[in-house]
């Protein structure tokens, strides 16, 4: 509660943790599940991923994402997931790939570790670029992404101390 006795809004991290926990509740480890672009987790990731990247990369302080599209979501441990997909960079309206590993606390109220890999080398404002967000190439990138994950030279990688 704040000084006026109102409940405070959950932090961005808490919203991401709660979103992850809600999506995997009751699923066995190894299970794949769907994450719709309209899911609250995707909206939270639009703000949370740049926040995490900006801790290590100052150029991310002025960047935002607009749209997170998950090609594959998998429960990797009792309280952990891996999300693979594309996201739209606000600065140039292109899509770029990402891979995120998130582990929540037992309560599902906080993140205990993360690993964010985002972007492939290119000529865009952050040294990354991809197809225009409204192009058929953007769809092709999303659908082909899981088959080429091991070959991606990630431009940005942020890892928590605990990971």
Protein Blocks (a to p, Z undefined) as FASTA:
>chain_A
ZZkopacdddfklmmmmmmmmmmgoiaehiacdddfkbmklmmmmmmmmmmmmmmmmklm
mgcceddadfbdcdfbfkbccdddddddfklopacdddddddddfkopacfbdcddedjd
dfbfnopacddfkbmklmmmmmmmmmmmmmpccfbdcddfkZZ
